Amino acid sequence: MHLNFVPILASLFGFASLASAQLQLFCPDALRLGTFAFSPRTVNPGATFTIVANMTCANYLGYTPTYLDYYIEDTANNNGHEYPTLIARRTYNQSADPPLDIFTAVLPSGFWFAGAEYQLYMYNSYARTAPAGDTVILVGAVAESINITGY
């Protein structure tokens, strides 16, 4: 039996957004760049997986994304030849209500290695006004472990 957690995650994120409109929003600084989840957590090259990012706290704390980039990186046991692999580059819909970014991605048949510990990163690129008055784009990231098999 295959369970799809994406509708559940989207519902929970949506409920959290609705609840935030009704109650005082609690957004610790650790959530300033947003949160995300994906399913399934184990993927093979060529397989699809769904990402659900929630920007409720990012928006509330003033880190509304201009762009969201999703990369897979090997953060441990990297042999020096494993560069970050871009999974998706997305322009954030700042009027999304609830503030979710939901999409399906395909794991490319990149350079995956046995023994590697992969992380899926979501990079939030957000605009700030610089001291001289011009706009600059700053970047911060959050990550979740992803298991890649079948390489």
Secondary structure, DSSP 8 states (H G I E B T S, - for coil): -----HHHHHHHHHHHHHHHHHS-----GGGTT-EEEEE-SEE-TT-EEEEEEE-HHHHHTT--EEEEEEEEEEEES--S----EEEEEEE--TT-SS-EEEEEEE-------TT-EEEEEEEEEEEEE-TTS-EEEEEEEEEEEEEE---
